[in-house]
Amino acid sequence: MINLSDTTFDNSSDRLVALLIRFLNQNGGQLSNRARNKEFCGLTDEEVQAIENKHDEIFHQDQSP
């Protein structure tokens, strides 16, 4: 059973997602090698590619009519 009063997981997850988005925004939608090897070393190449693709889809949609 999940203890709803324990927000450690939620807060750390939110911070990690915010950090991921900030890194992607700073590096043109790609996760830098430093970030991949440090903060996000647990992600596989396939997961990183999927995240980068989703970031591009959400934040860099073609704006032409």
Biotite code that builds the C-alpha atoms (Angstrom):
import biotite.structure as struc

atoms = struc.array([
    struc.Atom([0.000, 0.000, 0.000], chain_id="A", res_id=1, res_name="MET", atom_name="CA", element="C"),
    struc.Atom([1.248, 3.489, -0.847], chain_id="A", res_id=2, res_name="ILE", atom_name="CA", element="C"),
    struc.Atom([1.634, 5.930, 2.008], chain_id="A", res_id=3, res_name="ASN", atom_name="CA", element="C"),
    struc.Atom([0.095, 9.146, 0.670], chain_id="A", res_id=4, res_name="LEU", atom_name="CA", element="C"),
    struc.Atom([1.733, 11.195, 3.395], chain_id="A", res_id=5, res_name="SER", atom_name="CA", element="C"),
    struc.Atom([5.162, 10.211, 2.038], chain_id="A", res_id=6, res_name="ASP", atom_name="CA", element="C"),
    struc.Atom([5.794, 12.626, -0.841], chain_id="A", res_id=7, res_name="THR", atom_name="CA", element="C"),
    struc.Atom([9.525, 11.943, -1.137], chain_id="A", res_id=8, res_name="THR", atom_name="CA", element="C"),
    struc.Atom([9.042, 9.867, -4.275], chain_id="A", res_id=9, res_name="PHE", atom_name="CA", element="C"),
    struc.Atom([6.698, 12.402, -5.858], chain_id="A", res_id=10, res_name="ASP", atom_name="CA", element="C"),
    struc.Atom([8.896, 15.392, -5.094], chain_id="A", res_id=11, res_name="ASN", atom_name="CA", element="C"),
    struc.Atom([12.092, 13.746, -6.279], chain_id="A", res_id=12, res_name="SER", atom_name="CA", element="C"),
    struc.Atom([10.349, 12.461, -9.413], chain_id="A", res_id=13, res_name="SER", atom_name="CA", element="C"),
    struc.Atom([8.981, 15.912, -10.186], chain_id="A", res_id=14, res_name="ASP", atom_name="CA", element="C"),
    struc.Atom([12.436, 17.424, -9.751], chain_id="A", res_id=15, res_name="ARG", atom_name="CA", element="C"),
    struc.Atom([14.001, 14.800, -12.000], chain_id="A", res_id=16, res_name="LEU", atom_name="CA", element="C"),
    struc.Atom([11.421, 15.388, -14.749], chain_id="A", res_id=17, res_name="VAL", atom_name="CA", element="C"),
    struc.Atom([11.903, 19.153, -14.459], chain_id="A", res_id=18, res_name="ALA", atom_name="CA", element="C"),
    struc.Atom([15.669, 18.673, -14.698], chain_id="A", res_id=19, res_name="LEU", atom_name="CA", element="C"),
    struc.Atom([15.259, 16.427, -17.739], chain_id="A", res_id=20, res_name="LEU", atom_name="CA", element="C"),
    struc.Atom([13.101, 18.997, -19.524], chain_id="A", res_id=21, res_name="ILE", atom_name="CA", element="C"),
    struc.Atom([15.508, 21.806, -18.636], chain_id="A", res_id=22, res_name="ARG", atom_name="CA", element="C"),
    struc.Atom([18.469, 19.826, -20.017], chain_id="A", res_id=23, res_name="PHE", atom_name="CA", element="C"),
    struc.Atom([16.561, 19.003, -23.205], chain_id="A", res_id=24, res_name="LEU", atom_name="CA", element="C"),
    struc.Atom([15.558, 22.643, -23.678], chain_id="A", res_id=25, res_name="ASN", atom_name="CA", element="C"),
    struc.Atom([19.136, 23.829, -23.133], chain_id="A", res_id=26, res_name="GLN", atom_name="CA", element="C"),
    struc.Atom([20.573, 21.387, -25.647], chain_id="A", res_id=27, res_name="ASN", atom_name="CA", element="C"),
    struc.Atom([18.162, 21.666, -28.578], chain_id="A", res_id=28, res_name="GLY", atom_name="CA", element="C"),
    struc.Atom([16.021, 18.710, -27.528], chain_id="A", res_id=29, res_name="GLY", atom_name="CA", element="C"),
    struc.Atom([18.888, 16.280, -26.997], chain_id="A", res_id=30, res_name="GLN", atom_name="CA", element="C"),
    struc.Atom([20.220, 14.999, -23.713], chain_id="A", res_id=31, res_name="LEU", atom_name="CA", element="C"),
    struc.Atom([23.919, 15.784, -23.404], chain_id="A", res_id=32, res_name="SER", atom_name="CA", element="C"),
    struc.Atom([26.430, 12.984, -22.921], chain_id="A", res_id=33, res_name="ASN", atom_name="CA", element="C"),
    struc.Atom([27.279, 14.402, -19.495], chain_id="A", res_id=34, res_name="ARG", atom_name="CA", element="C"),
    struc.Atom([23.637, 14.282, -18.384], chain_id="A", res_id=35, res_name="ALA", atom_name="CA", element="C"),
    struc.Atom([23.215, 10.797, -19.871], chain_id="A", res_id=36, res_name="ARG", atom_name="CA", element="C"),
    struc.Atom([26.261, 9.551, -17.989], chain_id="A", res_id=37, res_name="ASN", atom_name="CA", element="C"),
    struc.Atom([25.467, 11.282, -14.709], chain_id="A", res_id=38, res_name="LYS", atom_name="CA", element="C"),
    struc.Atom([21.877, 12.192, -13.794], chain_id="A", res_id=39, res_name="GLU", atom_name="CA", element="C"),
    struc.Atom([20.214, 9.839, -16.279], chain_id="A", res_id=40, res_name="PHE", atom_name="CA", element="C"),
    struc.Atom([22.676, 6.939, -16.422], chain_id="A", res_id=41, res_name="CYS", atom_name="CA", element="C"),
    struc.Atom([19.865, 4.481, -15.708], chain_id="A", res_id=42, res_name="GLY", atom_name="CA", element="C"),
    struc.Atom([18.173, 5.174, -19.044], chain_id="A", res_id=43, res_name="LEU", atom_name="CA", element="C"),
    struc.Atom([18.861, 2.979, -22.047], chain_id="A", res_id=44, res_name="THR", atom_name="CA", element="C"),
    struc.Atom([19.697, 4.455, -25.462], chain_id="A", res_id=45, res_name="ASP", atom_name="CA", element="C"),
    struc.Atom([16.219, 3.494, -26.628], chain_id="A", res_id=46, res_name="GLU", atom_name="CA", element="C"),
    struc.Atom([14.589, 5.268, -23.676], chain_id="A", res_id=47, res_name="GLU", atom_name="CA", element="C"),
    struc.Atom([16.640, 8.411, -24.263], chain_id="A", res_id=48, res_name="VAL", atom_name="CA", element="C"),
    struc.Atom([15.680, 8.392, -27.943], chain_id="A", res_id=49, res_name="GLN", atom_name="CA", element="C"),
    struc.Atom([11.998, 7.964, -27.063], chain_id="A", res_id=50, res_name="ALA", atom_name="CA", element="C"),
    struc.Atom([12.185, 10.854, -24.557], chain_id="A", res_id=51, res_name="ILE", atom_name="CA", element="C"),
    struc.Atom([13.948, 13.104, -27.068], chain_id="A", res_id=52, res_name="GLU", atom_name="CA", element="C"),
    struc.Atom([11.353, 12.241, -29.729], chain_id="A", res_id=53, res_name="ASN", atom_name="CA", element="C"),
    struc.Atom([8.474, 12.970, -27.351], chain_id="A", res_id=54, res_name="LYS", atom_name="CA", element="C"),
    struc.Atom([10.094, 16.267, -26.298], chain_id="A", res_id=55, res_name="HIS", atom_name="CA", element="C"),
    struc.Atom([10.386, 17.246, -29.960], chain_id="A", res_id=56, res_name="ASP", atom_name="CA", element="C"),
    struc.Atom([6.779, 16.244, -30.600], chain_id="A", res_id=57, res_name="GLU", atom_name="CA", element="C"),
    struc.Atom([5.495, 18.319, -27.680], chain_id="A", res_id=58, res_name="ILE", atom_name="CA", element="C"),
    struc.Atom([7.724, 21.385, -27.773], chain_id="A", res_id=59, res_name="PHE", atom_name="CA", element="C"),
    struc.Atom([8.731, 21.706, -31.445], chain_id="A", res_id=60, res_name="HIS", atom_name="CA", element="C"),
    struc.Atom([5.623, 20.943, -33.402], chain_id="A", res_id=61, res_name="GLN", atom_name="CA", element="C"),
    struc.Atom([5.574, 22.238, -36.962], chain_id="A", res_id=62, res_name="ASP", atom_name="CA", element="C"),
    struc.Atom([3.829, 25.597, -36.783], chain_id="A", res_id=63, res_name="GLN", atom_name="CA", element="C"),
    struc.Atom([3.016, 25.853, -40.508], chain_id="A", res_id=64, res_name="SER", atom_name="CA", element="C"),
    struc.Atom([-0.691, 25.887, -41.431], chain_id="A", res_id=65, res_name="PRO", atom_name="CA", element="C"),
])
